[in-house]
Amino acid sequence: MRRLILSGLILCLVPSLLYMIYPSGESMLEPPAHIRVFDGDTIGINEGTEERRIRYLLIDTPELHHPSRPVEELGEKAKLLNTVLLSKGILRLEYDTERTDRYGRSLAYLFVDDKGREVFINEEIIRAGLALPMIINPNRRYVDRIIEALVDAKAAKRGLWGIASERVFSASQVWSEAPYLAGSFITMDLYVERIELSRNRILLREGKTAVIAYKGDETKGVFSLSAGDFIRVTGKLQLSFSGCELPVGSDIQVELLSD
């Protein structure tokens, strides 16, 4: 079995808030009372009369407030861990190449001072098995740390990895139970009947069920697969217009069972 693999400091004082801005593009916030936690990978920072939303880079946690999906499995646990980590001390935000997304949210890596030790929140949520990678170029500064944490979570069967290891379905079973499994973490065995390949996306299909991945260094193994391969995939099932899909953000989620 093969495994695929901002010089000066500017201080801005606003009511009940000390917000430090660095020319380098980093920031710190105190106290945690001015942070609103939406879910495992999104928070709001109160900046006086406005709230700035922050979306964590490189990770994707289960949905709690999606407009068209119900609350997803482990969503509340991811939010709780995020809340606990944010409460440990002073928060530092670090940005990558892209500062905002299409929804106007700031994109950031979050670090918190825990008694003199800096904790990388994005990484810890992955390590707890409460998120999967979502790596969108050109934002790649801490990809290696995220992938290492993913491997650790899988090996220890934390969070989603433990849950999914007890739920192994064939692709046909997944399709027949899709309305009940949507939003849950599963392991699916899929025979690649056909491949739909575009410039930056691949779909590996068996009937109405598909594994979907976007091109990147972390998904090279998925893009190397061929029709006739038999694979085992771990992830969160989603319904789509053409059936159901299991998105893959890293080759770590995929095993090749046979050639």
N, C-alpha and C positions, 0 to 999 in steps of 0.2 A: 504494500500500500504506500503510495507516495503522497506527501503533503505539498500542496501548491503554496506553492508558496505565493524733556525738553531741557564754564559758562554758567548761567544763573538759574536760580530757583525762583519761580513766581508763585506768590501765595495769594489765593483768592478766598476772601472770607464772605460767606453768605450765612443767613440765619441757621444756627445749630449745625453748621457743617464746615469742616476744614477740608478743602479739596486742593491738593498740591499738583501743579502742572509742571511737567518737565519739558524743555525744548526737544528732548530726544524722542518724545512721543509716549512716555510712560506716565502713569498717574497713580496716586494713592488715595484711599478714602477711609475716613473714620468718622463716626462709628457705624457698625453694621445695621443699626436701627434705620439708616437711610438707604438700605438696600431692600428691594422687594424681589422675592424669589418667585418666578413664574413656574419654572420646572427645573429639570436637571441641567439644562444647558442655556437658559435664558434668565437674565435678571434685569431689574430696573434700578437705576441710580438716581436719587433725588438731587438735582442740582438747582436748589432754590425753588423757583416756580415751575420748573420743568423736570420731567423724568426722561433720562436717556436709557434706552434699552441696549443691553449688551448680549450678543450671541457668542457663545464659546466657539472658538476655532477647533477644527479637526475632530470633533466628536458629535454624535447624534444620540440623544436619549429618547426614551419613549414619550409619546405625545400625551399631554394633559388637556390642551386647549385648541386642538386642531379643528378648523371649521367644518370639516366633513368626516372626521373619524372620532369614534368614542375614546375614552381614556384607555391607554394602552398598558399592557402588562409591565410591571416594575416602574411605571411612571412616578408613582407616589414615593417609592423608595429612592429613586434618583433625585427627586426634589428634596427629600429629607436629607440625604447625604450632602447635597449641594448646600443646604441651609446650615448644616453642622460645620462644614468646612469654612464657610464664609464667616461664621461666628467666632472663629479662633483668634482673629487679630486684624491688624491693618492689611488692607487689600491693595495689591499692586496690579495694574493692568498693563499688558504689553501687547503691542500691535505688530502686524505683519505687513506684507505688501499692500493688501487691500484693507482700507480702514472701515468701510461700511458695506452692507449688502444691499440688494435691490429693494428691501423693505425699509431702508434707512436706519437699520440697527448697526451699532458699532460692533466690529469683529475683534475679538481679543483673546489672549491667553490670560488666565487669572492666577495670581500667586498670593498666598496669605501667610503672614508671619505667625507661626505657631511656637511661641516661647523661644524665639531666636532662630528657629528652623523654618526655612521657606518651603511651603508646600505648594505644588503645582496642581491646582484644582482640576483642570481638564484631564490630566494624567490619572489622578486618583479616582475619578469617576469611571474611567475605562478600567482601571485596575480592579475595581470592585465588581466588575461585570455588569455595570448598569448603563453602559453605552457601547456603541460600535463606532468604528472610525468613519468620518465623512471628510475626506481629504480633497479639497478643491484648489487646484493650482490658481495662482502662484503662491498661495499661503502654505508654506511647508516647513517653517522654522523648527518646529519640535516634532516632526513626523516620527523620527527614530524613537523618541521617548514614548510616544503614543503607541507605536507598534510593539515595543518591548513590554509595555503595560498590558497590552492586549494578549500577548503570548503568555504572560504571567497569569492573567485572569483565566485563560482557557485551561492552562495546565492545572490550576487549583480548582477548577470548576466553580468559580465564584459567579453569583448572580445568574445572568442569562445562560451561561455555559452549563451550570448544573441543571437548570430547568430544561434546557433544550436536549441535554444528553439523555433525559428520560422520555423524550417525545420524538421517536424516530418514525417517520412516515414515508411511504412511497409517494411519488408525485401524484398518482391517481387518488390515493387516500387524501392527500392535501386538497386536491380539487374538490372532492366530494364533501369535505368538511370545511371548506374555505370560509363560509360565513361565520363559523364558530371559532376558527383558528386565527382569523385576521386580527392583527395587533398583538399576537402572542409570539413567543420565541420557540422555535422548533428546529429539529434536524430533519432534512428531507433528502431522500435518495432519489436521484433523477437520472434517467437515461437520456442522453442528448440526442434527440431525434433530428433536430435541425437547429441551425444557428442563424440569427439575424444580426448582421454586423453593419454598423454605420461608422462615421469618421471617428467618433469618440465613445461609442457605446456598443455593448454586446448583450444579446439575449440568447440564453441557452434554453431551448424549449423541449418539453415533453407534453404533448397534448395542450391543454389550456393553462399549464403551469410553466413558469419560467424563472430562471436565475438571471438577474440583471446586474451589470457592472459597468463602470465608466473607466476609460483608459487612464492609466497612471502607473507609476513604478510599483505601487502596491498591489496591482491587479494584473500583472504581466502573466501570471500563471493561468488565470481565468481566460485571458485572450489567446492562450496557446492551446486551449482545448479544441477538440474536434468532434464532429458528429460521430456517434457510436461510443463515446466515452460514457462511463458510468461514474457519477460523482455523488458525494455526500456533502451537504451544505448546511451550515448553521446560521440562523438569522431571524429576523422579524418578518412575518408574513404580511403582505399588503394586497388588497384587492386592486385590480386595474380594469380598464375598459375591455381588455382582451382576455381576462381571466384572473390569475393571481400571480404575484411575483415575490421573490425572495431577494432583496437587494444585498449586494456584496461590496464592502468597502476595502477589503483586504483578502489576499490569498489565504490568510490564516483561517478564514471561514470555510475553506473548501478543501476537501480531500478527494483525490482520484482513486476510486475503488478498483477500476480495471481499465485497461487500454482497449 
